[in-house]
């Protein structure tokens, strides 16, 4: 099962080459899944129903399948993806959004405060893999969530559909979202179903309020299924109201270097041919706090 996860096979810009990108985009099954997930992400964004088009960000937009849902709902969008092959197909398909080639793990590169909402379908978990020797997942998550927080308008939401490999990976992703300043949590649809289960990080730019409370997930029978009733081992209704700022670490008291250490260092300097003051009875002597 784990071997089938694409993020464990190769970096995204390599895995989604020309052949794989074309195969992905031409699959009717994939098209249906992308449309369903994008509609749900748009629903969770909770945009005002006033008919005014919003500027949205599609992170990991691929060939523009999720962007088409945004267009159909009357919104403008900017798509970012690391796979040039995927973006080339998006251009061939003449999608309505503006496309950017970039690595979300190095920041989004979007002007501060201009985005009314952001979605991401099956992309953010890729940040948890070190595909290069220079990649450190924690640094990449920090850069991603920091830049996402900056580009969103105050009070705007980001809905990130993810496939975390395990509970620890989910907690890692969520923790860096909270550290960046987001409030919110995880919404799980169909928590009891292994096949239909989907997880969404629903994040609000700014402190939590009644208006930005984390929505409930969908249940098996269409009812709202919160995470708390899915299992005792895993709390699926993860809701974090606000980030908790980490406490500053206390500075460790510096170890006092005594006379023996000073004499040893002076001897080393003499061996190197440096001019060193002579040793006296005052060498290494502790000074009084004041005269």
TIZA-525103 format. One record per residue (C-alpha): residue number from 1; residue in three letters; x negated, y, z. Coordinates in pm, whole numbers, plus 50000, padded with zeros to 5 digits. Layout:
BEGIN
(r NUM; 'ALA'; (X; Y; Z))
...
! end
This chain:
BEGIN
(r 1; 'UNK'; (50000; 50000; 50000))
(r 2; 'UNK'; (49725; 50245; 50099))
(r 3; 'UNK'; (49533; 50177; 49777))
(r 4; 'UNK'; (49830; 50306; 49574))
(r 5; 'UNK'; (49798; 50654; 49723))
(r 6; 'UNK'; (49644; 50872; 49448))
(r 7; 'UNK'; (49454; 51092; 49694))
(r 8; 'UNK'; (49255; 50786; 49806))
(r 9; 'UNK'; (49150; 50698; 49451))
(r 10; 'UNK'; (48988; 51018; 49321))
(r 11; 'UNK'; (48991; 51398; 49360))
(r 12; 'UNK'; (49304; 51553; 49205))
(r 13; 'UNK'; (49119; 51728; 48922))
(r 14; 'UNK'; (48973; 51389; 48821))
(r 15; 'UNK'; (49270; 51163; 48896))
(r 16; 'UNK'; (49507; 51383; 48695))
(r 17; 'UNK'; (49310; 51375; 48369))
(r 18; 'UNK'; (49472; 51423; 48027))
(r 19; 'UNK'; (49612; 51069; 48011))
(r 20; 'UNK'; (49742; 51057; 48368))
(r 21; 'UNK'; (49890; 51407; 48345))
(r 22; 'UNK'; (50080; 51322; 48027))
(r 23; 'UNK'; (50197; 50990; 48171))
(r 24; 'UNK'; (50314; 51162; 48492))
(r 25; 'UNK'; (50509; 51430; 48307))
(r 26; 'UNK'; (50679; 51191; 48064))
(r 27; 'UNK'; (50812; 50956; 48336))
(r 28; 'UNK'; (51188; 50997; 48378))
(r 29; 'UNK'; (51157; 50854; 48728))
(r 30; 'UNK'; (50896; 51115; 48829))
(r 31; 'UNK'; (51099; 51395; 48671))
(r 32; 'UNK'; (51404; 51292; 48876))
(r 33; 'UNK'; (51209; 51268; 49201))
(r 34; 'UNK'; (51041; 51606; 49144))
(r 35; 'UNK'; (51376; 51772; 49072))
(r 36; 'UNK'; (51532; 51622; 49386))
(r 37; 'UNK'; (51240; 51720; 49612))
(r 38; 'UNK'; (51222; 52071; 49464))
(r 39; 'UNK'; (51595; 52128; 49515))
(r 40; 'UNK'; (51563; 52020; 49876))
(r 41; 'UNK'; (51257; 52242; 49930))
(r 42; 'UNK'; (51445; 52537; 49781))
(r 43; 'UNK'; (51739; 52463; 50010))
(r 44; 'UNK'; (51510; 52458; 50314))
(r 45; 'UNK'; (51359; 52794; 50211))
(r 46; 'UNK'; (51690; 52946; 50316))
(r 47; 'UNK'; (51674; 53234; 50067))
(r 48; 'UNK'; (51958; 53490; 50081))
(r 49; 'UNK'; (52249; 53401; 49855))
(r 50; 'UNK'; (52275; 53752; 49708))
(r 51; 'UNK'; (52182; 53655; 49353))
(r 52; 'UNK'; (51861; 53861; 49359))
(r 53; 'UNK'; (51565; 53676; 49200))
(r 54; 'UNK'; (51275; 53614; 49437))
(r 55; 'UNK'; (50904; 53574; 49363))
(r 56; 'UNK'; (50807; 53225; 49478))
(r 57; 'UNK'; (50477; 53037; 49492))
(r 58; 'UNK'; (50456; 52675; 49378))
(r 59; 'UNK'; (50143; 52520; 49531))
(r 60; 'UNK'; (50019; 52215; 49342))
(r 61; 'UNK'; (50261; 52295; 49060))
(r 62; 'UNK'; (50117; 52033; 48823))
(r 63; 'UNK'; (50285; 52039; 48482))
(r 64; 'UNK'; (50564; 52266; 48604))
(r 65; 'UNK'; (50833; 52011; 48690))
(r 66; 'UNK'; (50909; 52170; 49027))
(r 67; 'UNK'; (50880; 52517; 48875))
(r 68; 'UNK'; (51163; 52436; 48636))
(r 69; 'UNK'; (51392; 52394; 48936))
(r 70; 'UNK'; (51292; 52740; 49058))
(r 71; 'UNK'; (51362; 52885; 48713))
(r 72; 'UNK'; (51702; 52713; 48694))
(r 73; 'UNK'; (51793; 52876; 49025))
(r 74; 'UNK'; (51711; 53221; 48886))
(r 75; 'UNK'; (51375; 53286; 49055))
(r 76; 'UNK'; (51037; 53400; 48927))
(r 77; 'UNK'; (50739; 53190; 49026))
(r 78; 'UNK'; (50362; 53158; 49025))
(r 79; 'UNK'; (50214; 52809; 49002))
(r 80; 'UNK'; (49873; 52704; 49133))
(r 81; 'UNK'; (49701; 52375; 49056))
(r 82; 'UNK'; (49348; 52234; 49051))
(r 83; 'UNK'; (49407; 52005; 48751))
(r 84; 'UNK'; (49339; 52180; 48421))
(r 85; 'UNK'; (49501; 51888; 48237))
(r 86; 'UNK'; (49826; 51937; 48429))
(r 87; 'UNK'; (49828; 52312; 48360))
(r 88; 'UNK'; (49762; 52253; 47989))
(r 89; 'UNK'; (50074; 52038; 47970))
(r 90; 'UNK'; (50267; 52307; 48157))
(r 91; 'UNK'; (50158; 52554; 47887))
(r 92; 'UNK'; (50264; 52308; 47617))
(r 93; 'UNK'; (50604; 52279; 47781))
(r 94; 'UNK'; (50629; 52662; 47789))
(r 95; 'UNK'; (50731; 52685; 48152))
(r 96; 'UNK'; (50853; 53025; 48271))
(r 97; 'UNK'; (50611; 53069; 48561))
(r 98; 'UNK'; (50265; 53226; 48567))
(r 99; 'UNK'; (49995; 52961; 48607))
(r 100; 'UNK'; (49672; 52976; 48808))
(r 101; 'UNK'; (49385; 52726; 48800))
(r 102; 'UNK'; (49241; 52702; 49150))
(r 103; 'UNK'; (49162; 52494; 49458))
(r 104; 'UNK'; (49409; 52561; 49739))
(r 105; 'UNK'; (49144; 52442; 49986))
(r 106; 'UNK'; (48942; 52754; 49905))
(r 107; 'UNK'; (49234; 52991; 49953))
(r 108; 'UNK'; (49518; 53096; 49726))
(r 109; 'UNK'; (49384; 53427; 49600))
(r 110; 'UNK'; (49723; 53600; 49600))
(r 111; 'UNK'; (49779; 53959; 49711))
(r 112; 'UNK'; (49896; 53998; 50074))
(r 113; 'UNK'; (50267; 54018; 50149))
(r 114; 'UNK'; (50402; 53984; 49792))
(r 115; 'UNK'; (50548; 53630; 49801))
(r 116; 'UNK'; (50911; 53582; 49910))
(r 117; 'UNK'; (50874; 53207; 49966))
(r 118; 'UNK'; (50649; 52912; 49885))
(r 119; 'UNK'; (50707; 52547; 49807))
(r 120; 'UNK'; (50470; 52255; 49757))
(r 121; 'UNK'; (50564; 51905; 49645))
(r 122; 'UNK'; (50332; 51616; 49737))
(r 123; 'UNK'; (50013; 51824; 49739))
(r 124; 'UNK'; (49899; 51942; 50082))
(r 125; 'UNK'; (49793; 51596; 50207))
(r 126; 'UNK'; (49512; 51603; 49946))
(r 127; 'UNK'; (49336; 51859; 50170))
(r 128; 'UNK'; (49281; 51589; 50433))
(r 129; 'UNK'; (49032; 51403; 50209))
(r 130; 'UNK'; (48665; 51497; 50175))
(r 131; 'UNK'; (48615; 51449; 49800))
(r 132; 'UNK'; (48276; 51623; 49798))
(r 133; 'UNK'; (47989; 51644; 50046))
(r 134; 'UNK'; (48075; 52013; 50092))
(r 135; 'UNK'; (48438; 51937; 50178))
(r 136; 'UNK'; (48545; 51950; 50541))
(r 137; 'UNK'; (48922; 51893; 50576))
(r 138; 'UNK'; (48958; 52123; 50877))
(r 139; 'UNK'; (48783; 52411; 50703))
(r 140; 'UNK'; (48993; 52358; 50390))
(r 141; 'UNK'; (49319; 52344; 50588))
(r 142; 'UNK'; (49221; 52662; 50770))
(r 143; 'UNK'; (49146; 52843; 50442))
(r 144; 'UNK'; (49471; 52721; 50285))
(r 145; 'UNK'; (49708; 52811; 50568))
(r 146; 'UNK'; (49528; 53139; 50640))
(r 147; 'UNK'; (49567; 53257; 50280))
(r 148; 'UNK'; (49926; 53127; 50260))
(r 149; 'UNK'; (50021; 53322; 50571))
(r 150; 'UNK'; (49867; 53642; 50430))
(r 151; 'UNK'; (50040; 53626; 50091))
(r 152; 'UNK'; (50390; 53570; 50234))
(r 153; 'UNK'; (50620; 53858; 50320))
(r 154; 'UNK'; (50703; 53893; 50688))
(r 155; 'UNK'; (50977; 53644; 50779))
(r 156; 'UNK'; (50937; 53446; 50456))
(r 157; 'UNK'; (50928; 53068; 50462))
(r 158; 'UNK'; (50700; 52804; 50316))
(r 159; 'UNK'; (50839; 52453; 50262))
(r 160; 'UNK'; (50568; 52193; 50204))
(r 161; 'UNK'; (50679; 51839; 50120))
(r 162; 'UNK'; (50401; 51604; 50227))
(r 163; 'UNK'; (50315; 51235; 50241))
(r 164; 'UNK'; (50088; 51216; 50548))
(r 165; 'UNK'; (49894; 50892; 50567))
(r 166; 'UNK'; (49961; 50860; 50940))
(r 167; 'UNK'; (50082; 51051; 51244))
(r 168; 'UNK'; (49736; 51191; 51315))
(r 169; 'UNK'; (49717; 51341; 50965))
(r 170; 'UNK'; (50059; 51499; 51006))
(r 171; 'UNK'; (49956; 51652; 51338))
(r 172; 'UNK'; (49630; 51779; 51187))
(r 173; 'UNK'; (49815; 51959; 50906))
(r 174; 'UNK'; (50077; 52103; 51141))
(r 175; 'UNK'; (49818; 52220; 51394))
(r 176; 'UNK'; (49633; 52429; 51135))
(r 177; 'UNK'; (49960; 52581; 51017))
(r 178; 'UNK'; (50032; 52690; 51374))
(r 179; 'UNK'; (49679; 52827; 51419))
(r 180; 'UNK'; (49726; 53042; 51109))
(r 181; 'UNK'; (50025; 53212; 51276))
(r 182; 'UNK'; (50322; 53016; 51139))
(r 183; 'UNK'; (50620; 52908; 51345))
(r 184; 'UNK'; (50842; 52617; 51253))
(r 185; 'UNK'; (50792; 52242; 51241))
(r 186; 'UNK'; (50862; 51921; 51049))
(r 187; 'UNK'; (51196; 51827; 50895))
(r 188; 'UNK'; (51241; 51457; 50819))
(r 189; 'UNK'; (51513; 51342; 50579))
(r 190; 'UNK'; (51643; 50985; 50620))
(r 191; 'UNK'; (51406; 50899; 50908))
(r 192; 'UNK'; (51533; 50538; 50929))
(r 193; 'UNK'; (51473; 50457; 50562))
(r 194; 'UNK'; (51128; 50346; 50450))
(r 195; 'UNK'; (51214; 50420; 50087))
(r 196; 'UNK'; (51408; 50748; 50113))
(r 197; 'UNK'; (51219; 50903; 50404))
(r 198; 'UNK'; (51073; 51245; 50317))
(r 199; 'UNK'; (50886; 51493; 50534))
(r 200; 'UNK'; (50885; 51871; 50492))
(r 201; 'UNK'; (50681; 52125; 50681))
(r 202; 'UNK'; (50918; 52420; 50721))
(r 203; 'UNK'; (50707; 52719; 50823))
(r 204; 'UNK'; (50806; 53079; 50888))
(r 205; 'UNK'; (50565; 53369; 50852))
(r 206; 'UNK'; (50584; 53528; 51195))
(r 207; 'UNK'; (50724; 53441; 51536))
(r 208; 'UNK'; (51023; 53212; 51575))
(r 209; 'UNK'; (51373; 53353; 51595))
(r 210; 'UNK'; (51729; 53223; 51578))
(r 211; 'UNK'; (51732; 53300; 51205))
(r 212; 'UNK'; (51419; 53096; 51139))
(r 213; 'UNK'; (51502; 52790; 51350))
(r 214; 'UNK'; (51379; 52465; 51196))
(r 215; 'UNK'; (51668; 52302; 51003))
(r 216; 'UNK'; (51788; 51948; 51068))
(r 217; 'UNK'; (51694; 51665; 50836))
(r 218; 'UNK'; (51939; 51459; 50633))
(r 219; 'UNK'; (52051; 51128; 50781))
(r 220; 'UNK'; (52125; 50791; 50626))
(r 221; 'UNK'; (52497; 50852; 50580))
(r 222; 'UNK'; (52464; 51215; 50475))
(r 223; 'UNK'; (52484; 51334; 50833))
(r 224; 'UNK'; (52213; 51554; 50977))
(r 225; 'UNK'; (51947; 51323; 51112))
(r 226; 'UNK'; (51704; 51480; 51351))
(r 227; 'UNK'; (51370; 51319; 51424))
(r 228; 'UNK'; (51443; 51250; 51786))
(r 229; 'UNK'; (51685; 50968; 51709))
(r 230; 'UNK'; (51465; 50785; 51460))
(r 231; 'UNK'; (51235; 50599; 51696))
(r 232; 'UNK'; (51076; 50616; 52035))
(r 233; 'UNK'; (50724; 50564; 51903))
(r 234; 'UNK'; (50733; 50856; 51662))
(r 235; 'UNK'; (50912; 51180; 51733))
(r 236; 'UNK'; (51033; 51273; 51385))
(r 237; 'UNK'; (51208; 51595; 51487))
(r 238; 'UNK'; (50886; 51780; 51540))
(r 239; 'UNK'; (50971; 52143; 51600))
(r 240; 'UNK'; (50712; 52391; 51717))
(r 241; 'UNK'; (50858; 52728; 51799))
(r 242; 'UNK'; (50537; 52929; 51786))
(r 243; 'UNK'; (50170; 52871; 51760))
(r 244; 'UNK'; (49970; 52843; 52078))
(r 245; 'UNK'; (49652; 53042; 52071))
(r 246; 'UNK'; (49358; 52828; 52180))
(r 247; 'UNK'; (49200; 52934; 52504))
(r 248; 'UNK'; (48855; 53081; 52481))
(r 249; 'UNK'; (48587; 52844; 52589))
(r 250; 'UNK'; (48400; 52947; 52897))
(r 251; 'UNK'; (48041; 53038; 52834))
(r 252; 'UNK'; (47801; 52793; 52985))
(r 253; 'UNK'; (47551; 52948; 53221))
(r 254; 'UNK'; (47210; 52973; 53064))
(r 255; 'UNK'; (46944; 52752; 53212))
(r 256; 'UNK'; (46676; 52962; 53380))
(r 257; 'UNK'; (46331; 52898; 53233))
(r 258; 'UNK'; (46076; 52866; 53511))
(r 259; 'UNK'; (45701; 52923; 53545))
(r 260; 'UNK'; (45608; 52576; 53415))
(r 261; 'UNK'; (45795; 52633; 53089))
(r 262; 'UNK'; (45634; 52977; 53041))
(r 263; 'UNK'; (45283; 52842; 53097))
(r 264; 'UNK'; (45346; 52560; 52849))
(r 265; 'UNK'; (45466; 52804; 52584))
(r 266; 'UNK'; (45169; 53035; 52637))
(r 267; 'UNK'; (44931; 52742; 52596))
(r 268; 'UNK'; (45101; 52647; 52269))
(r 269; 'UNK'; (45060; 53003; 52142))
(r 270; 'UNK'; (44688; 53002; 52233))
(r 271; 'UNK'; (44636; 52680; 52035))
(r 272; 'UNK'; (44788; 52849; 51733))
(r 273; 'UNK'; (44533; 53129; 51766))
(r 274; 'UNK'; (44774; 53394; 51886))
(r 275; 'UNK'; (44669; 53661; 52133))
(r 276; 'UNK'; (44831; 53577; 52465))
(r 277; 'UNK'; (44807; 53771; 52797))
(r 278; 'UNK'; (44607; 53603; 53074))
(r 279; 'UNK'; (44783; 53396; 53337))
(r 280; 'UNK'; (44817; 53569; 53674))
(r 281; 'UNK'; (44997; 53512; 54000))
(r 282; 'UNK'; (45282; 53717; 53855))
(r 283; 'UNK'; (45332; 53490; 53554))
(r 284; 'UNK'; (45683; 53342; 53563))
(r 285; 'UNK'; (45762; 53516; 53887))
(r 286; 'UNK'; (46130; 53589; 53939))
(r 287; 'UNK'; (46200; 53961; 53945))
(r 288; 'UNK'; (46407; 54118; 54214))
(r 289; 'UNK'; (46747; 54246; 54095))
(r 290; 'UNK'; (46643; 54603; 54176))
(r 291; 'UNK'; (46354; 54798; 54320))
! end
